[in-house]
Amino acid sequence: MQDPGIYFTTATGEGVALQDLSAADRATLAALRRREPARSIRRLLLHLVLVAIGVAAILLTESLWVRVPAWFLLACCMISGVALMHEGVHGHLVDGRSANRILAFLLAAPSVLSASSYWSVHRRHHASLRTEDDPDDTENVHVVPQWVLLAALGTIGTYIYLPHIAIDGLVLARPRERLTILAEYAGIAAQLGAAFVFAPGWTLVIWGVPFLIAAQLINVRFLAEHTLTSGHSPFTGTRTIPDGRFVSFWLCNVNYHLEHHLLPGVPWYNLPQAYAVLRPLYDRVGAPIHPTHLAFLRDWLRVMATGRIPRNVRLLSPQGVQALEQLQARSKSAS
């Protein structure tokens, strides 16, 4: 399918590997694996300050001129909390496995998410990216047409994803991990239950409204990371969207998702530098890269408007298509 304004490629990306980088670039990538817990601690403290500002603004006034921005601030904090939780389960926040897991639980709880259940699914996702064993691959779902599934993910994706993590996390977990998962969900349920029993109004305005906003905003992240990509190579199964410092701040650089999958040992604050090193390889394979989430959403909507979702092909930005075509033209002329 090649409709006006929609750019797909089936180029496999085979024959390109990280080993193709120069020795200096490989050394740079190796150095980026170094963790600096102080940077994560500063980010966590800033996270707490932003949450406090949002909560205080809601408590101090009923003016919508204040509360609406505060709701969006708290919604963005929920999104960044999940992104920081992701770093915690990977062991990138602080030193020590237990400390990372505790922080991950605390960061995920406001989003009604068990960090341990998330990790149970997420490690399988990393090990089986874009294969039939990938629990997060939408193309492994055959009970509904892909168009219907992607439309659902774009509108109510959070409310599909949370049960998916809870159920599949338990299924994929090791026996001892299941007790931890159940304990985490019990703790989250107890906290929310107590909040709704003793302060239902405040719980709705401080937690409920930001949760509903965050649930819609994060749907774009779900779509951007892996939908309309292909499983041909490690360079083609996920998407990077640099999207500037503001968006990267709230997503804690998880929008550099190609880099995260190619180099899962690199902590969140070094992913933009990894992108700069890897970009020449991306251009060689036609890796899925969009400049902004809005640009991706525009192209995604164009695909959805056709009513047809091709499988195992990559949606590229116009710039990505141009780079790939130029490389292919040079290859043909060289041969």
C-alpha positions in Angstrom: 0.0 0.0 0.0 1.4 3.4 -0.9 -1.2 6.2 -0.7 -0.3 9.9 -1.0 1.3 11.1 2.2 1.9 7.6 3.6 5.4 6.1 3.4 6.0 2.5 4.0 9.1 0.4 3.4 9.7 -3.4 3.6 13.5 -2.9 3.5 14.7 -5.5 6.0 17.7 -3.8 7.4 19.6 -7.1 7.3 23.4 -6.9 7.1 23.6 -3.9 9.4 24.8 -4.3 12.9 26.3 -2.3 15.8 29.7 -3.8 14.9 29.6 -1.7 11.7 30.3 1.4 13.8 33.8 2.6 14.1 35.9 1.6 17.1 35.6 5.1 18.5 31.8 5.1 18.2 31.6 1.7 19.9 33.8 3.0 22.7 31.4 6.0 23.1 28.4 3.7 23.3 30.2 1.5 25.9 30.9 4.6 28.0 27.3 5.7 27.9 26.4 2.6 29.9 27.9 4.2 33.0 25.3 4.9 35.6 25.2 8.2 37.5 22.7 7.7 40.3 22.9 11.3 41.4 21.3 12.3 38.1 18.3 10.0 38.7 18.1 11.2 42.3 17.9 14.8 41.2 15.2 13.9 38.7 13.2 12.0 41.4 13.4 15.0 43.7 12.2 17.3 41.0 9.4 14.9 40.3 8.3 15.2 43.9 8.5 19.0 43.8 6.3 19.1 40.7 3.8 16.7 42.2 3.7 18.9 45.3 3.1 22.0 43.3 0.3 20.4 41.4 -1.4 19.1 44.5 -1.0 22.4 46.4 -2.5 24.4 43.5 -5.6 22.2 43.6 -5.9 22.4 47.3 -5.5 26.2 47.5 -8.1 27.3 45.0 -11.2 26.1 43.1 -10.4 28.4 40.1 -10.3 26.4 36.9 -7.6 28.9 35.6 -5.4 27.3 38.2 -6.8 23.8 38.5 -6.7 22.9 34.7 -2.9 23.6 34.4 -2.4 21.8 37.7 -4.3 18.8 36.4 -2.1 18.7 33.3 1.0 19.1 35.4 -0.1 16.1 37.6 -1.0 14.1 34.4 2.5 14.8 33.0 4.0 13.7 36.4 2.1 10.4 36.1 3.5 9.9 32.6 7.1 10.7 33.8 6.5 8.5 36.9 5.8 5.5 34.6 8.9 6.3 32.6 11.0 6.5 35.7 9.5 3.2 36.9 10.7 1.7 33.6 14.2 2.8 34.4 13.8 1.4 37.9 12.9 -2.1 36.7 15.9 -1.9 34.4 18.1 -1.1 37.4 19.1 2.4 36.1 17.8 4.7 38.9 20.1 4.0 41.8 22.5 1.4 43.1 21.0 -1.8 44.4 18.3 -4.0 43.0 16.0 -3.7 46.0 16.2 0.1 46.0 15.4 0.2 42.3 12.4 -2.1 42.8 11.0 -0.1 45.7 11.3 3.1 43.8 9.7 1.5 40.7 6.7 0.4 42.8 6.2 3.9 44.3 6.5 5.5 40.9 4.0 3.1 39.2 1.4 2.9 42.0 -0.4 6.2 41.1 -1.0 4.8 37.6 -2.5 1.6 39.1 0.4 -0.4 37.8 2.4 -3.0 39.5 6.1 -2.5 38.7 6.8 -6.2 39.2 4.0 -7.3 36.9 5.3 -4.7 34.3 8.8 -6.2 34.5 7.5 -9.7 34.0 6.0 -8.6 30.7 8.7 -6.2 29.7 11.6 -8.5 30.0 9.8 -11.0 27.6 9.1 -8.0 25.3 12.8 -7.2 25.2 13.9 -10.8 24.6 11.3 -11.4 21.9 10.9 -8.1 20.2 8.5 -8.2 17.2 8.3 -12.0 17.3 5.3 -14.3 18.0 6.5 -14.5 21.6 6.4 -10.7 22.2 3.5 -10.1 24.6 3.4 -6.4 23.5 3.3 -7.0 19.8 -0.1 -6.0 18.4 0.4 -8.2 15.3 0.2 -11.2 17.6 -3.5 -10.4 18.3 -5.8 -12.1 15.8 -9.2 -12.0 17.5 -9.9 -8.6 16.0 -8.7 -6.9 12.8 -5.6 -4.8 13.2 -7.4 -1.6 12.3 -9.9 -2.1 15.1 -7.1 -2.9 17.6 -5.0 0.2 16.6 -8.1 2.4 16.8 -8.8 1.0 20.3 -5.2 1.6 21.4 -5.4 5.2 20.1 -8.5 5.9 22.1 -8.7 3.6 25.1 -5.3 2.1 25.0 -4.5 2.7 28.7 -7.6 0.8 29.8 -6.5 -2.2 27.6 -2.8 -1.9 28.7 -3.4 -2.0 32.4 -5.3 -5.3 32.5 -2.8 -6.7 30.0 0.0 -6.0 32.3 -1.9 -7.3 35.4 -3.0 -10.6 33.7 0.0 -11.3 31.5 2.4 -10.2 34.1 1.1 -12.9 36.5 1.1 -15.5 33.7 4.7 -14.8 32.7 6.0 -14.2 36.2 8.1 -16.8 38.0 6.4 -18.4 41.0 8.0 -16.3 43.7 7.4 -13.1 41.7 3.6 -13.7 41.6 3.4 -13.1 45.3 5.2 -9.8 44.9 2.8 -8.8 42.1 -0.3 -9.7 44.1 1.1 -7.8 47.1 1.8 -4.7 45.0 -1.7 -4.7 43.5 -3.2 -5.3 47.0 -1.2 -2.3 48.3 -2.4 -0.1 45.4 -6.0 -1.2 45.9 -5.8 -0.5 49.7 -4.4 3.0 49.1 -7.0 4.0 46.5 -9.7 2.3 48.5 -8.8 4.3 51.6 -8.6 7.5 49.7 -12.0 7.1 48.1 -13.6 6.1 51.5 -12.1 9.0 53.6 -11.7 11.7 51.0 -13.7 10.8 47.8 -14.0 14.4 46.5 -10.3 15.3 46.9 -9.3 11.9 45.5 -11.2 12.6 42.3 -9.8 16.1 41.8 -6.2 15.4 42.8 -5.9 11.9 41.4 -8.9 11.0 39.2 -8.9 13.9 36.8 -5.1 13.8 36.1 -5.3 10.0 35.6 -7.9 10.5 32.9 -5.8 13.1 31.2 -2.6 11.0 31.4 -4.5 8.0 30.1 -5.3 9.8 26.9 -1.9 11.4 26.4 0.0 8.2 27.0 -1.9 6.4 24.2 0.2 8.3 21.7 3.3 6.8 23.3 1.9 3.3 23.1 1.2 3.7 19.4 4.5 5.4 18.6 6.9 2.9 20.2 6.0 -0.2 18.3 3.0 0.0 16.0 3.6 0.1 12.3 7.1 -1.2 12.6 8.6 -4.4 11.3 10.4 -7.3 12.9 13.2 -7.7 10.3 16.1 -6.6 12.4 16.8 -4.9 15.8 16.9 -1.6 13.9 13.3 -1.9 12.6 11.2 -3.2 15.4 10.6 0.0 17.4 10.6 3.8 16.8 12.5 6.8 18.0 10.9 10.2 18.2 13.4 12.8 19.4 10.7 15.5 19.8 12.7 18.2 21.6 13.6 18.7 25.2 10.1 19.4 26.6 8.6 16.1 25.5 11.8 14.2 26.3 11.8 15.7 29.8 8.4 14.3 30.6 9.1 10.9 29.0 12.5 10.7 30.6 14.0 10.0 27.1 12.0 6.8 26.6 11.0 8.3 23.3 14.5 7.3 22.2 13.1 3.8 22.0 15.3 2.4 19.3 18.3 3.2 21.4 16.8 1.7 24.5 16.2 -1.6 22.8 19.5 -1.7 21.0 21.4 -0.7 24.2 19.2 -1.6 27.2 22.1 -1.1 29.5 22.3 2.6 28.7 20.4 4.7 31.4 17.7 7.2 30.4 19.9 10.4 30.6 22.4 9.0 28.0 19.9 7.9 25.3 20.1 11.1 23.3 23.8 10.8 23.0 23.4 7.2 21.8 20.9 8.4 19.2 23.6 10.8 17.8 26.1 8.0 17.5 23.6 5.5 15.9 21.9 7.8 13.5 24.1 6.9 10.5 23.1 3.3 10.9 19.4 4.2 11.0 19.6 5.9 7.7 21.1 2.8 6.1 18.3 0.6 7.1 15.3 2.9 7.0 14.7 2.8 10.8 11.4 4.1 12.0 12.1 7.7 13.1 9.6 10.6 13.3 10.8 14.1 14.3 7.8 14.7 16.7 4.9 12.8 18.2 2.5 15.1 16.3 4.2 14.2 13.0 3.8 10.5 13.8 0.2 11.0 14.9 -0.6 12.8 11.6 0.9 9.9 9.6 -0.8 7.3 11.8 -4.2 9.0 11.3 -3.6 9.0 7.5 -3.0 5.2 7.7 -6.1 4.7 9.8 -8.2 6.7 7.3 -7.4 4.1 4.6 -9.0 1.4 6.7 -6.2 -1.0 5.9 -3.3 -1.9 8.2 -0.4 -3.8 6.4 1.5 -6.2 8.5 5.3 -6.2 9.1 6.0 -3.0 7.2 7.4 0.2 8.6 5.8 3.6 8.6 8.5 6.2 7.9 8.5 9.9 8.0 9.0 11.7 4.7 12.6 12.6 5.8 13.2 8.9 6.5 12.0 7.9 3.1 14.2 10.5 1.5 17.3 9.3 3.4 16.6 5.6 2.5 16.0 6.4 -1.2 19.2 8.4 -1.4 21.2 5.5 0.2 19.6 3.0 -2.1 20.4 5.2 -5.1 24.0 5.5 -4.0 24.2 1.7 -3.6 22.9 1.1 -7.1 25.3 3.5 -8.6 28.2 2.0 -6.8 27.3 -1.5 -8.0 
